[in-house]
Amino acid sequence: RLMDAIRATLGSNGPLAGVRVVVTAGPTREPLDPLRFLSNRSSGKMGYALVAAAIDAGASVTLITGPTALTPHSEASVIGVESAAEMADAVQTAVQDADVLIMTAAVADYRPASVAEHKIKKSSDDLTLNLTRTTDILASIDRPGLLKVGFAAETTSLLDYARDKLRAKHLDLIVANDARTSMGSDEGWAYLLEPGKEAEEVGPTSKAELAEVIIDRVASLLRSRRTSERD
Amino acid sequence: RLMDAIRATLGSNGPLAGVRVVVTAGPTREPLDPLRFLSNRSSGKMGYALVAAAIDAGASVTLITGPTALTPHSEASVIGVESAAEMADAVQTAVQDADVLIMTAAVADYRPASVAEHKIKKSSDDLTLNLTRTTDILASIDRPGLLKVGFAAETTSLLDYARDKLRAKHLDLIVANDARTSMGSDEGWAYLLEPGKEAEEVGPTSKAELAEVIIDRVASLLRSRRTSERD
């Protein structure tokens, strides 16, 4: 934690000095009843590494995190959430005065259509669970001027899905990786895609190093945006 | 870990000296696809506390555990599992040479009827998930002479459900608690029920102390069983 503070101070002249960054991390949990939930294998490691890299680069960072076993960087403002709906609310509020939104969280696409008040008792051999779509957080955020970075974790057709998402959600950058090798792992490997550019491969490396590459890219995107605004 | 070893040695003359105990702990995860799963709020704290209490009492302990954030007692043999089916297999094998089975794990009652090979992509607004029953582990174990301890975590009608489970699964002891206050918490509070006896309330206390009370009860059940065998 002392090292956290020292590195944050050193970063105060860094490429993200004065920049306000919101990072989402971890899985969400969508309850069926008071005990059971739908979730996913996201460990939060990529998001927490991005928080550290952004703070080291001088940014002030808000971390909005689902349940993980990790300890966040001591200089981050931390908001703990559980469901996709809670995460959506927290992000909407946090981006009101942010410059950059980095969505690494593995937000559930579907939640149980209804939540039972009491533990569902086993009875019949089969049970049908009705699921309904959650709010698409990245697509619902349209604050002008906000730099939006998304993640695509897929098990097949990685680059195709990532390009679709980049376009559909008007992202400035998307980080695409194979969910089966990346989720829960310390290893970092990804494609970085920007609108109208070729995909660029990063890694295999650590998630900490991949996070630094992404934060460098965010800094250069902010610089080129400021330059073009000045022209 | 040194303290673990010292306490285990002190326990070698304890009430469970020479007794082989299998403890299950934590939640299970039932996959929908390579990333998503159904799970529950069990932290594993009660089970891990029982492992420590049993080793302190001189038992040799096998811990069969779902995914948790906890570090097991260093003197326990640990088998990590994920799904209810994996836990059922591990328990069936482990009880072959055990004297006591303590099932604290919150094993899923239902699993998705089929597991998708690739990440399920969001498409329609609604999705129906077909679930099917998992194997009832406690009911499927019928090794003669094995002392069986079950847990009932409920949100309503606690004692009624616990009595039904005690009878239906031929348990020697059941520990019944309110899932909403116990799951994930460090607090211990429960009813202990044996066949043909009044329920006995323990706590509120710590899970460590509740574990000691349960292990003491297991020791006395084993003693009275040996006495009656001798008669």
Contacts between the chains, C-beta under 8 A, distances in Angstrom:
chain1	res1	chain2	res2	distance
A	32	B	38	7.7
A	33	B	155	7.8
A	34	B	155	5.2
A	34	B	179	6.6
A	34	B	180	5.5
A	35	B	40	4.8
A	35	B	41	5.5
A	35	B	106	7.3
A	35	B	153	7.2
A	35	B	155	7.3
A	35	B	179	5.3
A	35	B	183	6.4
A	36	B	38	6.6
A	36	B	39	7.3
A	36	B	40	4.8
A	36	B	41	7.9
A	36	B	108	7.8
A	37	B	38	7.6
A	37	B	39	6.4
A	37	B	40	7.0
A	37	B	41	7.4
A	38	B	32	7.7
A	38	B	36	6.6
A	38	B	37	7.6
A	38	B	38	5.9
A	39	B	36	7.3
A	39	B	37	6.4
A	39	B	39	5.8
A	40	B	35	4.8
A	40	B	36	4.8
A	40	B	37	7.0
A	41	B	35	5.4
A	41	B	36	7.9
A	41	B	37	7.4
A	69	B	69	4.3
A	106	B	35	7.3
A	108	B	36	7.8
A	109	B	122	4.0
A	110	B	122	6.9
A	110	B	127	5.3
A	113	B	126	7.2
A	118	B	155	4.6
A	118	B	156	4.8
A	119	B	153	7.8
A	119	B	154	6.1
A	119	B	155	4.7
A	119	B	156	7.5
A	119	B	179	6.3
A	121	B	161	7.8
A	122	B	109	4.0
A	122	B	110	6.9
A	122	B	133	6.5
A	125	B	132	6.5
A	125	B	133	5.1
A	126	B	113	7.2
A	126	B	130	6.6
A	126	B	131	6.6
A	126	B	132	5.4
A	126	B	133	7.5
A	127	B	110	5.3
A	127	B	130	7.9
A	127	B	131	4.2
A	127	B	132	7.7
A	128	B	128	5.9
A	128	B	129	7.2
A	128	B	130	6.0
A	128	B	131	7.2
A	129	B	128	7.2
A	129	B	129	4.1
A	129	B	130	7.8
A	129	B	131	5.9
A	130	B	126	6.6
A	130	B	127	7.9
A	130	B	128	6.0
A	130	B	129	7.8
A	131	B	126	6.6
A	131	B	127	4.3
A	131	B	128	7.2
A	131	B	129	5.9
A	132	B	125	6.5
A	132	B	126	5.4
A	132	B	127	7.7
A	133	B	122	6.5
A	133	B	125	5.1
A	133	B	126	7.5
A	153	B	35	7.1
A	153	B	119	7.7
A	154	B	119	6.1
A	155	B	33	7.8
A	155	B	34	5.3
A	155	B	35	7.4
A	155	B	118	4.6
A	155	B	119	4.7
A	156	B	118	4.9
A	156	B	119	7.5
A	161	B	121	7.8
A	179	B	34	6.7
A	179	B	35	5.3
A	179	B	119	6.3
A	180	B	34	5.5
A	183	B	35	6.4
